[in-house]
C-alpha cells in the first residue's frame, strides 16, 4: 500500500488559504466558549487530508519491514557491544524516555566531549527523505552506520561487531529468522535490522489526532486558537505541513550560528548559508532543547525567535514571516496548540503498526 508523504499537502495549499479564512470566522463564532472545541472546523475534509496519519509504514524494496527485523533491530539498538569499549549504545543519545533524544544542547561523544549538534529525535523517520540536520545520509541504514563507526561517537567497527555477534547463539538464531535468504550476520544485515527498528518508531496518537478525526472536546478553545495561528497568521504551515509537521527541506531561519549545516556540504543544493532540516513537531514536548545547536530550551523561546528574534540576512528563508508581531496571548495560544502534538508519555517501545 502506498501512503501519503508529509509533502503531499503542498498540492492543496491554495485551498488551505480559503480554509484558513473560514477557520478564522469559525474561531470568532466560538470565542464565547471557554472549555473545548466541538469538532474540526469546516471544511474538515481539507484539514484531515493534510494532517491525517497514514495507516502503514513504508519501507525500501531492498529492506522490507518485518516483525523479525524490527525485534532484532531493537535488541541491537540497546546493545552496548556495538561500541568500541562496550559502554555506549544507540540509546545513549536516543533515549526513548527523552523523545528518542538526550535532553542535552549537543550530544556527548564517547570520551565525554560535546559534539557539534543537538541529537535529533527518531520519531516517524520512515517517511523522511534524508537524515541528520544537514541531510547528508539518504537512508536510515546509512544513518545508522555513522554513529557506530564514528571515532567520536561509538567508535566501533561494523566488521568487528559482526564477528562478535557471530559468537552469540541467540543472535545467530535471530539473524537467521530475520534474514532467511542468507542468515548472515554482516555489516549490511546489522544496519538493515537497526534501520527497520528505527523505521517502526511511529509517534503515538495525541489529542490533536483525535480532534482532527472528529472527536469532540479533544482540544481546548485556547489550543484551537493556536491551531488557527499555526495554519494562518504565524505562517508555521509553510514549513511544518503534513501529519509529521515537516517539509523535509532545509532552511535558514535566522539563528545566530557559524555552523552552515546543509550549506557546508561539498555540493550544497542552495546557498552557502546556515540551512538546516525542518524537524517534525510530533512529541516535541519530550525532546527539548531545540534547534540544531540546542540553543532554545522551550517552545516559548522558539516562538519568540520567530516573533522577531531572528537575524535578518539575505539567505533568510522566504517562508519566515518578517513582521509577525504576535501578541502575548497569541504566543500563549501557539504554545498551547503545540502541546497537543505530544502524547502524555513517550513510550520506550515502538507503536504497533502494520508493515507494508
DOFI-754129 format. One record per residue (C-alpha): residue in three letters; chain; x, y, z. Coordinates in steps of 0.1 Angstrom, whole numbers, always signed. Layout:
# DOFI-754129
+--------+--------+-------+-------+-------+
! residu ! chaine !    xx !    yy !    zz !
+--------+--------+-------+-------+-------+
!    ALA !      A !     X !     Y !     Z !
...
+--------+--------+-------+-------+-------+
# end
This chain:
# DOFI-754129
+--------+--------+-------+-------+-------+
! residu ! chaine !    xx !    yy !    zz !
+--------+--------+-------+-------+-------+
!    UNK !      A !    +0 !    +0 !    +0 !
!    UNK !      A !   +13 !   +35 !    -9 !
!    UNK !      A !    +7 !   +62 !   +17 !
!    UNK !      A !    +9 !   +99 !   +15 !
!    UNK !      A !   +42 !  +116 !   +25 !
!    UNK !      A !   +45 !  +147 !   +46 !
!    UNK !      A !   +49 !  +168 !   +14 !
!    UNK !      A !   +16 !  +159 !    -2 !
!    UNK !      A !    -2 !  +188 !   +15 !
!    UNK !      A !   +16 !  +212 !    -8 !
!    UNK !      A !    -7 !  +202 !   -37 !
!    UNK !      A !   -37 !  +216 !   -19 !
!    UNK !      A !   -21 !  +247 !    -3 !
!    UNK !      A !   -42 !  +271 !   -23 !
!    UNK !      A !   -73 !  +255 !    -9 !
!    UNK !      A !   -59 !  +258 !   +26 !
!    UNK !      A !   -58 !  +296 !   +23 !
!    UNK !      A !   -96 !  +295 !   +18 !
!    UNK !      A !  -100 !  +270 !   +46 !
!    UNK !      A !   -80 !  +293 !   +69 !
!    UNK !      A !  -103 !  +322 !   +62 !
!    UNK !      A !  -133 !  +300 !   +72 !
!    UNK !      A !  -114 !  +289 !  +103 !
!    UNK !      A !  -109 !  +325 !  +114 !
!    UNK !      A !  -146 !  +331 !  +111 !
!    UNK !      A !  -154 !  +299 !  +129 !
!    UNK !      A !  -130 !  +308 !  +157 !
!    UNK !      A !  -146 !  +342 !  +161 !
!    UNK !      A !  -180 !  +325 !  +165 !
!    UNK !      A !  -165 !  +301 !  +191 !
!    UNK !      A !  -148 !  +328 !  +211 !
!    UNK !      A !  -176 !  +328 !  +237 !
!    UNK !      A !  -170 !  +292 !  +246 !
!    UNK !      A !  -143 !  +286 !  +272 !
!    UNK !      A !  -137 !  +249 !  +276 !
!    UNK !      A !  -134 !  +228 !  +244 !
!    UNK !      A !  -140 !  +228 !  +207 !
!    UNK !      A !  -168 !  +206 !  +195 !
!    UNK !      A !  -152 !  +193 !  +163 !
!    UNK !      A !  -128 !  +201 !  +134 !
!    UNK !      A !  -138 !  +233 !  +117 !
!    UNK !      A !  -153 !  +234 !   +82 !
!    UNK !      A !  -140 !  +224 !   +57 !
!    UNK !      A !  -129 !  +195 !   +78 !
!    UNK !      A !  -120 !  +173 !   +49 !
!    UNK !      A !   -92 !  +197 !   +39 !
!    UNK !      A !   -76 !  +197 !   +73 !
!    UNK !      A !   -79 !  +159 !   +75 !
!    UNK !      A !   -63 !  +155 !   +41 !
!    UNK !      A !   -33 !  +175 !   +54 !
!    UNK !      A !   -29 !  +161 !   +89 !
!    UNK !      A !   -44 !  +126 !   +89 !
!    UNK !      A !   -19 !   +99 !   +99 !
!    UNK !      A !   -11 !   +71 !   +74 !
!    UNK !      A !   -22 !   +35 !   +80 !
!    UNK !      A !   +10 !   +17 !   +72 !
!    UNK !      A !   +48 !   +22 !   +74 !
!    UNK !      A !   +67 !   +24 !   +41 !
!    UNK !      A !  +100 !    +6 !   +37 !
!    UNK !      A !  +125 !    +3 !    +8 !
!    UNK !      A !  +124 !   -26 !   -16 !
!    UNK !      A !  +158 !   -38 !    -6 !
!    UNK !      A !  +148 !   -39 !   +31 !
!    UNK !      A !  +111 !   -47 !   +35 !
!    UNK !      A !   +99 !   -43 !   +70 !
!    UNK !      A !   +92 !   -75 !   +91 !
!    UNK !      A !   +85 !   -81 !  +127 !
!    UNK !      A !  +116 !  -102 !  +129 !
!    UNK !      A !  +138 !   -74 !  +117 !
!    UNK !      A !  +122 !   -49 !  +140 !
!    UNK !      A !  +127 !   -71 !  +171 !
!    UNK !      A !  +163 !   -78 !  +161 !
!    UNK !      A !  +170 !   -41 !  +154 !
!    UNK !      A !  +155 !   -32 !  +188 !
!    UNK !      A !  +180 !   -55 !  +205 !
!    UNK !      A !  +209 !   -41 !  +186 !
!    UNK !      A !  +198 !    -6 !  +193 !
!    UNK !      A !  +202 !   -12 !  +230 !
!    UNK !      A !  +233 !   -35 !  +228 !
!    UNK !      A !  +265 !   -18 !  +241 !
!    UNK !      A !  +286 !   -44 !  +223 !
!    UNK !      A !  +282 !   -23 !  +192 !
!    UNK !      A !  +305 !    +4 !  +206 !
!    UNK !      A !  +343 !    +1 !  +209 !
!    UNK !      A !  +346 !    +0 !  +247 !
!    UNK !      A !  +312 !   -17 !  +252 !
!    UNK !      A !  +299 !   +14 !  +272 !
!    UNK !      A !  +276 !   +30 !  +247 !
!    UNK !      A !  +246 !   +21 !  +226 !
!    UNK !      A !  +223 !   +39 !  +202 !
!    UNK !      A !  +200 !   +48 !  +232 !
!    UNK !      A !  +229 !   +66 !  +249 !
!    UNK !      A !  +220 !   +96 !  +227 !
!    UNK !      A !  +185 !   +85 !  +215 !
!    UNK !      A !  +168 !   +78 !  +248 !
!    UNK !      A !  +132 !   +67 !  +245 !
!    UNK !      A !  +123 !   +84 !  +277 !
!    UNK !      A !  +135 !  +117 !  +262 !
!    UNK !      A !  +117 !  +115 !  +229 !
!    UNK !      A !  +145 !   +94 !  +214 !
!    UNK !      A !  +168 !  +124 !  +220 !
!    UNK !      A !  +191 !  +130 !  +250 !
!    UNK !      A !  +180 !  +163 !  +267 !
!    UNK !      A !  +213 !  +180 !  +260 !
!    UNK !      A !  +222 !  +210 !  +240 !
!    UNK !      A !  +245 !  +189 !  +219 !
!    UNK !      A !  +253 !  +152 !  +221 !
!    UNK !      A !  +282 !  +138 !  +242 !
!    UNK !      A !  +309 !  +118 !  +225 !
!    UNK !      A !  +324 !   +85 !  +237 !
!    UNK !      A !  +350 !  +103 !  +258 !
!    UNK !      A !  +326 !  +128 !  +272 !
!    UNK !      A !  +334 !  +156 !  +248 !
!    UNK !      A !  +305 !  +177 !  +235 !
!    UNK !      A !  +297 !  +171 !  +198 !
!    UNK !      A !  +287 !  +197 !  +173 !
!    UNK !      A !  +250 !  +194 !  +171 !
!    UNK !      A !  +218 !  +186 !  +190 !
!    UNK !      A !  +206 !  +150 !  +189 !
!    UNK !      A !  +176 !  +147 !  +166 !
!    UNK !      A !  +146 !  +126 !  +176 !
!    UNK !      A !  +139 !   +93 !  +158 !
!    UNK !      A !  +101 !   +96 !  +155 !
!    UNK !      A !   +85 !   +90 !  +121 !
!    UNK !      A !  +117 !   +87 !  +101 !
!    UNK !      A !  +102 !   +60 !   +78 !
!    UNK !      A !   +87 !   +89 !   +59 !
!    UNK !      A !  +118 !  +111 !   +58 !
!    UNK !      A !  +138 !  +117 !   +26 !
!    UNK !      A !  +172 !  +124 !   +42 !
!    UNK !      A !  +188 !  +122 !   +76 !
!    UNK !      A !  +208 !  +144 !  +100 !
!    UNK !      A !  +204 !  +181 !  +104 !
!    UNK !      A !  +222 !  +186 !   +71 !
!    UNK !      A !  +206 !  +157 !   +53 !
!    UNK !      A !  +240 !  +141 !   +45 !
!    UNK !      A !  +227 !  +105 !   +45 !
!    UNK !      A !  +200 !   +92 !   +21 !
!    UNK !      A !  +186 !   +62 !   +42 !
!    UNK !      A !  +181 !   +50 !   +77 !
!    UNK !      A !  +206 !   +22 !   +71 !
!    UNK !      A !  +233 !   +47 !   +62 !
!    UNK !      A !  +223 !   +69 !   +90 !
!    UNK !      A !  +228 !   +40 !  +115 !
!    UNK !      A !  +263 !   +34 !  +102 !
!    UNK !      A !  +277 !   +68 !  +111 !
!    UNK !      A !  +274 !   +68 !  +149 !
!    UNK !      A !  +286 !   +32 !  +152 !
!    UNK !      A !  +318 !   +38 !  +133 !
!    UNK !      A !  +324 !   +75 !  +141 !
!    UNK !      A !  +355 !   +78 !  +163 !
!    UNK !      A !  +339 !  +104 !  +185 !
!    UNK !      A !  +306 !   +86 !  +189 !
!    UNK !      A !  +306 !   +48 !  +194 !
!    UNK !      A !  +340 !   +43 !  +179 !
!    UNK !      A !  +332 !    +8 !  +167 !
!    UNK !      A !  +337 !   -13 !  +136 !
!    UNK !      A !  +308 !   -30 !  +119 !
!    UNK !      A !  +331 !   -57 !  +107 !
!    UNK !      A !  +343 !   -64 !  +143 !
!    UNK !      A !  +307 !   -62 !  +156 !
!    UNK !      A !  +296 !   -88 !  +131 !
!    UNK !      A !  +324 !  -112 !  +142 !
!    UNK !      A !  +315 !  -106 !  +179 !
!    UNK !      A !  +278 !  -113 !  +173 !
!    UNK !      A !  +286 !  -145 !  +154 !
!    UNK !      A !  +297 !  -158 !  +188 !
!    UNK !      A !  +263 !  -152 !  +203 !
!    UNK !      A !  +240 !  -182 !  +197 !
!    UNK !      A !  +208 !  -161 !  +203 !
!    UNK !      A !  +219 !  -136 !  +177 !
!    UNK !      A !  +227 !  -163 !  +152 !
!    UNK !      A !  +192 !  -177 !  +155 !
!    UNK !      A !  +176 !  -143 !  +152 !
!    UNK !      A !  +196 !  -132 !  +122 !
!    UNK !      A !  +186 !  -165 !  +105 !
!    UNK !      A !  +149 !  -157 !  +112 !
!    UNK !      A !  +152 !  -121 !  +102 !
!    UNK !      A !  +172 !  -127 !   +70 !
!    UNK !      A !  +163 !  -163 !   +59 !
!    UNK !      A !  +178 !  -159 !   +24 !
!    UNK !      A !  +213 !  -156 !   +38 !
!    UNK !      A !  +211 !  -159 !   +76 !
!    UNK !      A !  +243 !  -139 !   +76 !
!    UNK !      A !  +255 !  -115 !  +104 !
!    UNK !      A !  +272 !   -88 !   +84 !
!    UNK !      A !  +275 !   -50 !   +84 !
!    UNK !      A !  +247 !   -49 !   +59 !
!    UNK !      A !  +222 !   -70 !   +79 !
!    UNK !      A !  +231 !   -53 !  +111 !
!    UNK !      A !  +223 !   -19 !   +95 !
!    UNK !      A !  +191 !   -33 !   +79 !
!    UNK !      A !  +179 !   -45 !  +113 !
!    UNK !      A !  +186 !   -12 !  +131 !
!    UNK !      A !  +171 !    +7 !  +102 !
!    UNK !      A !  +140 !   -15 !  +104 !
!    UNK !      A !  +136 !    -8 !  +141 !
!    UNK !      A !  +140 !   +29 !  +136 !
!    UNK !      A !  +115 !   +28 !  +107 !
!    UNK !      A !   +90 !   +13 !  +131 !
!    UNK !      A !   +91 !   +42 !  +155 !
!    UNK !      A !   +58 !   +59 !  +149 !
!    UNK !      A !   +48 !   +86 !  +173 !
!    UNK !      A !   +17 !   +79 !  +195 !
!    UNK !      A !   -17 !   +93 !  +187 !
!    UNK !      A !   -24 !  +126 !  +205 !
!    UNK !      A !   -53 !  +148 !  +213 !
!    UNK !      A !   -47 !  +166 !  +180 !
!    UNK !      A !   -52 !  +134 !  +161 !
!    UNK !      A !   -84 !  +127 !  +180 !
!    UNK !      A !   -97 !  +162 !  +172 !
!    UNK !      A !   -86 !  +162 !  +135 !
!    UNK !      A !  -105 !  +129 !  +131 !
!    UNK !      A !  -137 !  +145 !  +145 !
!    UNK !      A !  -136 !  +137 !  +183 !
!    UNK !      A !  -155 !  +163 !  +203 !
!    UNK !      A !  -138 !  +182 !  +231 !
!    UNK !      A !  -103 !  +168 !  +224 !
!    UNK !      A !   -87 !  +203 !  +224 !
!    UNK !      A !   -95 !  +235 !  +242 !
!    UNK !      A !  -105 !  +268 !  +228 !
!    UNK !      A !   -70 !  +282 !  +235 !
!    UNK !      A !   -54 !  +253 !  +217 !
!    UNK !      A !   -79 !  +259 !  +188 !
!    UNK !      A !   -68 !  +295 !  +186 !
!    UNK !      A !   -32 !  +283 !  +184 !
!    UNK !      A !   -41 !  +260 !  +155 !
!    UNK !      A !   -57 !  +289 !  +138 !
!    UNK !      A !   -25 !  +309 !  +142 !
!    UNK !      A !    -4 !  +279 !  +131 !
!    UNK !      A !   -21 !  +275 !   +98 !
!    UNK !      A !   -28 !  +312 !   +93 !
!    UNK !      A !   -11 !  +344 !  +106 !
!    UNK !      A !   +20 !  +328 !  +121 !
!    UNK !      A !   +29 !  +310 !   +88 !
!    UNK !      A !   +40 !  +278 !  +105 !
!    UNK !      A !   +23 !  +256 !   +79 !
!    UNK !      A !   +47 !  +268 !   +52 !
!    UNK !      A !   +74 !  +246 !   +66 !
!    UNK !      A !   +56 !  +224 !   +91 !
!    UNK !      A !   +30 !  +208 !   +69 !
!    UNK !      A !   +17 !  +172 !   +68 !
!    UNK !      A !    +9 !  +148 !   +96 !
!    UNK !      A !   +46 !  +148 !  +107 !
!    UNK !      A !   +47 !  +187 !  +106 !
!    UNK !      A !   +78 !  +189 !   +84 !
!    UNK !      A !   +86 !  +196 !   +47 !
!    UNK !      A !  +118 !  +176 !   +49 !
!    UNK !      A !  +136 !  +206 !   +34 !
!    UNK !      A !  +165 !  +229 !   +45 !
!    UNK !      A !  +161 !  +265 !   +55 !
!    UNK !      A !  +179 !  +294 !   +71 !
!    UNK !      A !  +157 !  +306 !   +99 !
!    UNK !      A !  +179 !  +333 !  +112 !
!    UNK !      A !  +197 !  +316 !  +140 !
!    UNK !      A !  +229 !  +331 !  +154 !
!    UNK !      A !  +254 !  +304 !  +144 !
!    UNK !      A !  +286 !  +298 !  +125 !
!    UNK !      A !  +275 !  +263 !  +115 !
!    UNK !      A !  +264 !  +263 !   +79 !
!    UNK !      A !  +247 !  +229 !   +80 !
!    UNK !      A !  +235 !  +219 !   +46 !
!    UNK !      A !  +253 !  +249 !   +32 !
!    UNK !      A !  +287 !  +234 !   +42 !
!    UNK !      A !  +283 !  +202 !   +21 !
!    UNK !      A !  +306 !  +197 !    -8 !
!    UNK !      A !  +278 !  +201 !   -33 !
!    UNK !      A !  +251 !  +221 !   -15 !
!    UNK !      A !  +217 !  +224 !   -32 !
!    UNK !      A !  +214 !  +260 !   -22 !
!    UNK !      A !  +233 !  +290 !    -8 !
!    UNK !      A !  +263 !  +285 !   +14 !
!    UNK !      A !  +243 !  +297 !   +44 !
!    UNK !      A !  +233 !  +282 !   +77 !
!    UNK !      A !  +205 !  +259 !   +64 !
!    UNK !      A !  +191 !  +230 !   +85 !
!    UNK !      A !  +164 !  +204 !   +81 !
!    UNK !      A !  +129 !  +213 !   +92 !
!    UNK !      A !  +123 !  +190 !  +122 !
!    UNK !      A !   +90 !  +173 !  +127 !
!    UNK !      A !   +69 !  +186 !  +156 !
!    UNK !      A !   +55 !  +153 !  +169 !
!    UNK !      A !   +64 !  +145 !  +205 !
!    UNK !      A !   +81 !  +179 !  +206 !
!    UNK !      A !   +75 !  +184 !  +243 !
!    UNK !      A !   +96 !  +153 !  +251 !
!    UNK !      A !  +127 !  +163 !  +230 !
!    UNK !      A !  +139 !  +196 !  +244 !
!    UNK !      A !  +161 !  +216 !  +239 !
!    UNK !      A !  +155 !  +226 !  +203 !
!    UNK !      A !  +173 !  +237 !  +171 !
!    UNK !      A !  +205 !  +222 !  +156 !
!    UNK !      A !  +226 !  +236 !  +184 !
!    UNK !      A !  +202 !  +231 !  +212 !
!    UNK !      A !  +201 !  +268 !  +218 !
!    UNK !      A !  +164 !  +270 !  +227 !
!    UNK !      A !  +152 !  +254 !  +259 !
!    UNK !      A !  +114 !  +259 !  +255 !
!    UNK !      A !   +87 !  +261 !  +229 !
!    UNK !      A !   +81 !  +297 !  +240 !
!    UNK !      A !  +117 !  +306 !  +231 !
!    UNK !      A !  +111 !  +292 !  +196 !
!    UNK !      A !   +80 !  +314 !  +192 !
!    UNK !      A !   +99 !  +344 !  +205 !
!    UNK !      A !  +126 !  +337 !  +179 !
!    UNK !      A !  +100 !  +337 !  +151 !
!    UNK !      A !   +83 !  +368 !  +166 !
!    UNK !      A !  +112 !  +390 !  +156 !
!    UNK !      A !  +142 !  +374 !  +174 !
!    UNK !      A !  +159 !  +361 !  +143 !
!    UNK !      A !  +188 !  +376 !  +124 !
!    UNK !      A !  +179 !  +394 !   +92 !
!    UNK !      A !  +201 !  +383 !   +63 !
!    UNK !      A !  +198 !  +378 !   +26 !
!    UNK !      A !  +197 !  +340 !   +29 !
!    UNK !      A !  +168 !  +340 !   +54 !
!    UNK !      A !  +141 !  +316 !   +42 !
!    UNK !      A !  +112 !  +332 !   +23 !
!    UNK !      A !   +88 !  +313 !   +45 !
!    UNK !      A !   +99 !  +331 !   +76 !
!    UNK !      A !   +73 !  +359 !   +84 !
!    UNK !      A !   +94 !  +391 !   +87 !
!    UNK !      A !   +69 !  +412 !  +107 !
!    UNK !      A !   +49 !  +387 !  +127 !
!    UNK !      A !   +41 !  +408 !  +158 !
!    UNK !      A !   +23 !  +381 !  +178 !
!    UNK !      A !    +6 !  +394 !  +210 !
!    UNK !      A !   +14 !  +378 !  +243 !
!    UNK !      A !   -20 !  +360 !  +242 !
!    UNK !      A !   -13 !  +347 !  +206 !
!    UNK !      A !   +21 !  +334 !  +218 !
!    UNK !      A !    +5 !  +316 !  +247 !
!    UNK !      A !   -21 !  +301 !  +223 !
!    UNK !      A !    +6 !  +288 !  +199 !
!    UNK !      A !   +25 !  +272 !  +228 !
!    UNK !      A !    -8 !  +256 !  +239 !
!    UNK !      A !   -15 !  +242 !  +204 !
!    UNK !      A !   +20 !  +227 !  +200 !
!    UNK !      A !   +14 !  +208 !  +233 !
!    UNK !      A !   -14 !  +189 !  +215 !
!    UNK !      A !   +12 !  +173 !  +192 !
!    UNK !      A !   +28 !  +153 !  +221 !
!    UNK !      A !   +14 !  +123 !  +240 !
!    UNK !      A !   +12 !  +122 !  +278 !
!    UNK !      A !   +41 !   +98 !  +279 !
!    UNK !      A !   +69 !   +89 !  +254 !
!    UNK !      A !   +69 !   +51 !  +252 !
!    UNK !      A !  +100 !   +30 !  +252 !
!    UNK !      A !   +86 !    +6 !  +226 !
!    UNK !      A !   +75 !   +15 !  +191 !
!    UNK !      A !   +39 !   +18 !  +181 !
!    UNK !      A !   +22 !   -13 !  +169 !
!    UNK !      A !   +15 !    -6 !  +132 !
!    UNK !      A !   +12 !   -28 !  +102 !
!    UNK !      A !   +43 !   -30 !   +80 !
!    UNK !      A !   +39 !   -29 !   +42 !
+--------+--------+-------+-------+-------+
# end
